[in-house]
């Protein structure tokens, strides 16, 4: 479909409201995606959450994409809008996906050739730089048969007060016996609306290890879908988020088991303080031919104030009869006895809360293979507790 047709498709789709089931707990009142311009020109933030040696670096802003470093032997380059795989996983049937399909300009194509093992990660920074601007990012990754690579993407803003609109789409193809580690960190300003759709297809005996970190943004929704399309395919998604003030984070996850003998493991944990809110909606779907499926999903939330609120909605849709599918969701306040015990031994309330938060997230952090990512997330979570 041509860009003008895609734009008409976007305009024809209504903005979601709380009467739409997937948006029941996320109110977009006051948000007009067309009120944000496409012009950049601001300053790209220099600081990254991560301190890590990387093999390739790309920086994306409203003004364009710059490949600062690319390793030999792979494709790490601007994405061509006519690429044959573009749009195979994420189409234009949803309002924000349609907006991305119509208006994205600066995308990244990553192809890891058959059998190649990339030792150092690839890194892309997606930065909103100008006030009241919109940034549409598109990522297409192909890990060919038997290859192995790590890709880290980081969403950031030029300043903490910057008002913006971020719209991202990622399509990940993990081919037979390949392994892809995909780290997506969202640390946008508190005045940026963020909408993202990430969709992966995992083939026979392939492995996808996914880390999602959510710290910034004002409001929006992040969709994460994994299709276990080949026998022996495995996906593991680890999510950690922290919201405070009046932030609202919304995660919508989907585990689609298509082939037999596939495994998925989704674990999300969040901490909320002040008047922050969060939503997690998870669905496991097992197709009728996906026998011997092993699927798990969980969402745990820690409330650090009485005003914070979280909604967890797990779901199962099982069409096969020889499967193992489980899920769990919990919501709880800080344990007063733990807090009293730590403060009785000389810690301030903030120090005690930081220890409790670290303990709450520890099992999630332990799932992350890359040590710099594991440490960065741990430090970022602790840093959200005020010093006093």
C-alpha positions as CSV (number, residue, x, y, z in Angstrom):
1,X,0.0,0.0,0.0
2,X,1.3,3.4,-1.0
3,X,2.1,6.1,1.7
4,X,-0.9,8.3,0.8
5,X,-3.2,5.3,1.1
6,X,-1.7,4.4,4.5
7,X,-2.2,8.0,5.7
8,X,-5.8,7.8,4.7
9,X,-6.1,4.5,6.5
10,X,-4.6,6.1,9.7
11,X,-7.1,9.0,9.4
12,X,-10.0,6.6,9.0
13,X,-9.2,4.7,12.2
14,X,-10.6,6.4,15.3
15,X,-8.4,7.3,18.2
16,X,-8.9,4.5,20.8
17,X,-11.0,5.2,23.9
18,X,-11.6,3.5,27.2
19,X,-14.7,1.8,25.6
20,X,-12.3,-0.3,23.5
21,X,-11.4,-3.3,25.6
22,X,-7.5,-3.2,25.0
23,X,-7.6,0.5,26.1
24,X,-10.0,0.1,29.0
25,X,-7.5,1.3,31.5
26,X,-5.5,3.8,29.3
27,X,-7.2,7.1,28.6
28,X,-5.9,9.1,25.7
29,X,-8.1,12.1,26.5
30,X,-6.2,15.3,25.6
31,X,-3.9,13.7,23.2
32,X,-3.9,14.7,19.5
33,X,-1.2,12.9,17.5
34,X,-1.7,15.3,14.6
35,X,-0.7,18.3,16.9
36,X,2.9,17.2,16.8
37,X,5.2,18.4,14.0
38,X,7.8,16.4,12.1
39,X,10.6,18.9,12.2
40,X,13.7,18.2,14.3
41,X,16.7,20.4,14.9
42,X,17.1,20.0,18.6
43,X,20.2,18.7,20.5
44,X,20.7,15.0,20.6
45,X,21.3,13.9,24.2
46,X,24.8,12.6,24.7
47,X,24.3,10.5,27.8
48,X,23.1,6.9,27.6
49,X,21.8,4.7,30.4
50,X,24.3,2.1,29.4
51,X,28.1,1.9,29.7
52,X,28.9,-0.9,27.3
53,X,31.3,-1.6,24.4
54,X,29.4,-2.0,21.1
55,X,30.1,-3.1,17.6
56,X,27.8,-0.8,15.8
57,X,26.1,2.5,16.7
58,X,23.1,4.3,15.0
59,X,21.4,7.5,16.2
60,X,17.9,8.4,15.0
61,X,16.3,11.8,15.5
62,X,13.5,13.7,13.8
63,X,16.1,15.0,11.3
64,X,17.4,11.6,10.1
65,X,19.5,8.5,10.9
66,X,23.2,8.5,11.3
67,X,25.2,5.3,11.3
68,X,28.2,6.2,13.4
69,X,29.8,2.7,13.4
70,X,29.0,-0.5,11.6
71,X,30.8,-3.9,11.9
72,X,32.0,-5.7,8.8
73,X,30.1,-8.7,7.5
74,X,26.6,-7.6,8.5
75,X,24.0,-5.2,7.3
76,X,23.5,-2.3,9.7
77,X,22.1,0.4,7.5
78,X,19.1,2.7,6.9
79,X,16.0,0.8,6.1
80,X,14.5,0.9,2.5
81,X,10.8,1.4,2.5
82,X,10.5,-1.3,-0.2
83,X,12.2,-4.1,1.7
84,X,10.4,-7.3,1.1
85,X,9.9,-8.1,4.8
86,X,8.7,-4.7,5.8
87,X,5.1,-4.9,7.2
88,X,5.0,-8.7,7.3
89,X,4.6,-8.8,11.1
90,X,3.2,-5.3,11.8
91,X,0.6,-4.1,9.4
92,X,-1.7,-1.1,9.5
93,X,-5.0,-2.3,11.1
94,X,-4.4,-0.4,14.4
95,X,-4.4,3.4,14.7
96,X,-0.8,3.9,15.8
97,X,0.7,1.1,13.7
98,X,-1.0,2.7,10.7
99,X,0.4,6.2,11.7
100,X,3.9,4.6,11.8
101,X,3.4,2.9,8.4
102,X,2.3,6.1,6.8
103,X,4.9,8.5,8.2
104,X,8.1,6.7,9.2
105,X,11.2,8.0,7.4
106,X,14.2,7.0,9.5
107,X,14.4,3.2,10.0
108,X,17.2,0.8,10.7
109,X,17.8,-2.5,8.9
110,X,19.9,-5.2,10.7
111,X,20.8,-8.5,9.0
112,X,23.0,-11.0,10.7
113,X,24.2,-13.4,8.0
114,X,23.9,-17.2,8.2
115,X,26.2,-18.7,10.8
116,X,27.7,-15.4,12.0
117,X,28.3,-14.9,15.7
118,X,28.5,-11.2,16.6
119,X,30.4,-10.9,19.9
120,X,29.6,-7.3,20.8
121,X,26.1,-5.8,20.8
122,X,24.7,-3.4,18.2
123,X,23.2,-0.2,19.6
124,X,20.7,2.3,18.3
125,X,19.5,5.4,20.1
126,X,16.1,6.9,19.2
127,X,15.9,10.5,20.5
128,X,13.1,13.1,20.5
129,X,15.1,16.3,20.2
130,X,12.7,19.2,19.5
131,X,9.7,20.5,21.4
132,X,6.3,19.4,20.2
133,X,7.8,17.1,17.6
134,X,6.9,13.6,16.5
135,X,9.4,10.8,15.8
136,X,8.4,7.6,13.8
137,X,11.0,4.9,14.1
138,X,11.0,1.6,12.2
139,X,13.3,-1.4,13.0
140,X,13.7,-4.5,10.9
141,X,16.0,-7.3,12.2
142,X,16.7,-10.6,10.4
143,X,18.9,-13.1,12.3
144,X,19.6,-15.7,9.6
145,X,20.0,-19.4,10.2
146,X,22.5,-20.3,12.9
147,X,23.5,-16.7,13.6
148,X,23.8,-15.0,17.0
149,X,23.6,-11.3,17.9
150,X,22.5,-8.7,20.5
151,X,20.7,-5.5,19.6
152,X,20.1,-2.8,22.2
153,X,17.7,0.1,21.4
154,X,17.2,3.1,23.8
155,X,14.5,5.7,23.5
156,X,15.4,9.0,25.0
157,X,14.6,12.7,25.0
158,X,16.8,15.8,24.7
159,X,15.5,17.2,28.0
160,X,13.3,16.0,30.9
161,X,10.7,18.6,30.1
162,X,10.5,18.0,26.3
163,X,6.9,17.4,25.1
164,X,6.9,14.9,22.2
165,X,5.2,12.0,20.4
166,X,7.2,8.8,19.9
167,X,5.8,6.0,17.6
168,X,7.9,2.9,17.1
169,X,7.5,-0.4,15.2
170,X,10.0,-3.3,15.4
171,X,9.8,-6.5,13.3
172,X,12.2,-9.3,14.4
173,X,12.8,-12.4,12.3
174,X,14.8,-15.1,14.2
175,X,15.4,-17.9,11.7
176,X,16.2,-21.5,12.2
177,X,18.7,-22.2,15.1
178,X,19.5,-18.5,15.4
179,X,19.7,-16.6,18.7
180,X,18.8,-13.0,19.1
181,X,19.1,-10.9,22.3
182,X,16.9,-7.8,22.0
183,X,17.0,-5.1,24.6
184,X,14.5,-2.2,24.4
185,X,14.9,0.5,27.0
186,X,12.4,3.4,27.2
187,X,13.6,6.4,29.1
188,X,11.7,9.2,27.4
189,X,10.7,12.5,29.1
190,X,7.7,12.7,31.3
191,X,5.9,14.8,28.7
192,X,6.3,12.4,25.8
193,X,3.5,10.1,24.6
194,X,5.0,6.8,23.5
195,X,3.3,4.1,21.4
196,X,5.3,1.0,20.3
197,X,4.5,-2.3,18.5
198,X,7.2,-5.0,18.7
199,X,6.5,-8.3,16.9
200,X,8.9,-11.2,16.6
201,X,8.7,-14.5,14.6
202,X,10.8,-17.3,16.0
203,X,11.5,-20.3,13.7
204,X,12.6,-23.9,14.3
205,X,15.1,-24.4,17.2
206,X,15.7,-20.6,17.3
207,X,15.9,-18.5,20.5
208,X,14.8,-15.0,21.3
209,X,15.8,-13.4,24.6
210,X,14.1,-10.1,25.1
211,X,14.5,-7.4,27.8
212,X,12.0,-4.5,28.1
213,X,12.8,-1.6,30.5
214,X,10.2,1.1,31.1
215,X,11.1,4.3,33.0
216,X,10.0,7.3,31.1
217,X,7.1,8.7,29.0
218,X,3.8,10.3,30.0
219,X,1.3,7.8,28.7
220,X,0.8,5.4,25.8
221,X,1.0,1.7,25.1
222,X,3.7,-0.9,24.3
223,X,2.7,-4.0,22.4
224,X,5.0,-7.1,22.5
225,X,4.1,-10.2,20.5
226,X,6.2,-13.3,19.9
227,X,5.1,-15.9,17.3
228,X,6.6,-19.4,18.1
229,X,6.4,-20.5,14.5
230,X,8.8,-23.5,14.3
231,X,9.2,-26.7,16.4
232,X,11.6,-26.1,19.2
233,X,11.3,-22.3,19.1
234,X,11.9,-20.5,22.4
235,X,11.2,-17.0,23.6
236,X,11.9,-15.4,26.9
237,X,10.7,-11.8,27.6
238,X,11.8,-10.0,30.8
239,X,10.2,-6.7,31.7
240,X,11.0,-4.2,34.4
241,X,9.4,-0.9,34.9
242,X,9.1,2.0,37.4
243,X,6.6,4.8,37.3
244,X,6.1,7.8,39.7
245,X,4.4,11.2,39.6
246,X,1.4,10.8,37.4
247,X,3.0,8.5,34.9
248,X,1.0,5.8,33.2
249,X,2.6,2.7,31.6
250,X,0.7,0.1,29.6
251,X,2.1,-3.2,28.4
252,X,0.1,-5.5,26.1
253,X,1.9,-8.9,25.6
254,X,0.9,-11.8,23.4
255,X,2.5,-15.3,23.1
256,X,1.4,-17.1,20.0
257,X,2.3,-20.8,19.9
258,X,1.9,-22.0,16.3
259,X,4.2,-25.0,16.1
260,X,4.6,-28.0,18.5
261,X,7.3,-28.3,21.2
262,X,7.7,-24.5,21.7
263,X,8.4,-22.6,24.9
264,X,7.7,-19.1,26.0
265,X,8.4,-17.4,29.3
266,X,7.1,-13.8,29.9
267,X,7.9,-12.2,33.3
268,X,7.1,-8.5,34.1
269,X,7.6,-6.7,37.3
270,X,6.9,-3.1,38.1
271,X,7.2,-0.6,41.0
272,X,4.8,2.3,41.4
273,X,4.9,5.3,43.7
274,X,3.1,8.7,44.0
275,X,-0.1,8.6,41.8
276,X,1.5,6.5,39.1
277,X,-0.6,3.8,37.3
278,X,0.3,0.8,35.2
279,X,-1.5,-1.8,33.1
280,X,-0.3,-5.2,32.0
281,X,-2.5,-7.3,29.7
282,X,-1.1,-10.7,28.8
283,X,-2.4,-13.4,26.5
284,X,-1.1,-16.9,25.7
285,X,-2.7,-18.4,22.6
286,X,-1.9,-22.0,21.7
287,X,-3.0,-23.1,18.2
288,X,-4.5,-26.6,17.7
289,X,-1.3,-28.1,16.1
290,X,1.0,-26.6,18.8
291,X,1.0,-29.7,21.0
292,X,3.7,-30.0,23.8
293,X,3.6,-26.2,24.3
294,X,5.1,-24.9,27.5
295,X,4.1,-21.3,28.2
296,X,4.3,-19.1,31.3
297,X,3.4,-15.5,32.0
298,X,3.5,-13.4,35.2
299,X,3.1,-9.8,36.3
300,X,4.0,-8.6,39.8
301,X,3.6,-5.0,41.0
302,X,5.0,-3.4,44.1
303,X,3.1,-0.3,45.4
304,X,5.2,2.3,47.1
305,X,2.3,4.6,47.9
306,X,-1.4,4.3,48.7
307,X,-2.3,6.4,45.6
308,X,-0.5,4.2,43.1
309,X,-2.5,1.7,41.1
310,X,-1.9,-1.3,38.8
311,X,-4.2,-3.5,36.7
312,X,-3.1,-7.0,35.6
313,X,-5.2,-9.0,33.1
314,X,-3.7,-12.4,32.2
315,X,-5.4,-14.6,29.7
316,X,-5.2,-18.1,28.1
317,X,-6.7,-19.3,24.8
318,X,-5.8,-22.9,24.3
319,X,-6.9,-24.9,21.2
320,X,-4.5,-27.9,21.8
321,X,-4.9,-30.6,24.4
322,X,-1.3,-31.6,25.4
323,X,0.1,-28.3,26.8
324,X,1.4,-26.8,29.9
325,X,0.3,-23.1,30.3
326,X,0.4,-21.2,33.6
327,X,0.2,-17.6,34.7
328,X,0.3,-15.4,37.8
329,X,-0.4,-11.8,38.8
330,X,0.1,-10.1,42.2
331,X,-0.3,-6.7,43.6
332,X,1.1,-5.7,47.0
333,X,2.3,-2.8,49.2
334,X,5.8,-2.6,50.7
335,X,6.0,-5.0,53.7
336,X,5.8,-2.8,56.8
337,X,7.8,-5.3,58.9
338,X,10.6,-5.3,56.3
339,X,10.6,-1.6,56.3
340,X,10.6,-1.4,60.1
341,X,13.4,-4.0,60.4
342,X,15.7,-2.1,58.0
343,X,15.0,1.3,59.5
344,X,15.6,-0.1,63.1
345,X,19.1,-0.9,61.9
346,X,19.9,2.7,61.0
347,X,18.8,3.0,57.4
348,X,16.7,5.9,56.3
349,X,13.3,5.2,54.8
350,X,14.6,5.9,51.3
351,X,17.6,3.6,51.8
352,X,15.3,0.9,53.2
353,X,12.9,1.3,50.2
354,X,15.8,1.0,47.8
355,X,16.9,-2.3,49.3
356,X,13.3,-3.6,49.2
357,X,12.9,-2.5,45.5
358,X,16.2,-4.2,44.6
359,X,15.1,-7.4,46.3
360,X,11.7,-7.3,44.6
361,X,13.3,-7.0,41.2
362,X,16.3,-9.3,41.8
363,X,14.9,-12.5,40.3
364,X,13.9,-10.5,37.2
365,X,17.3,-8.9,36.9
366,X,18.9,-12.4,37.3
367,X,17.2,-13.4,34.0
368,X,19.2,-10.9,32.0
369,X,22.3,-12.4,30.5
370,X,24.2,-9.1,29.6
371,X,25.8,-7.9,32.8
372,X,25.9,-4.2,31.8
373,X,22.2,-4.3,31.0
374,X,21.5,-6.1,34.3
375,X,23.4,-3.6,36.4
376,X,22.0,-0.6,34.5
377,X,18.5,-1.6,35.1
378,X,19.1,-2.4,38.7
379,X,20.7,1.0,39.3
380,X,17.9,2.8,37.3
381,X,15.2,1.1,39.5
382,X,16.9,2.1,42.7
383,X,17.6,5.6,41.6
384,X,13.8,6.3,41.3
385,X,13.6,6.3,45.1
386,X,14.3,9.9,46.4
387,X,17.3,10.3,48.6
388,X,15.2,11.8,51.4
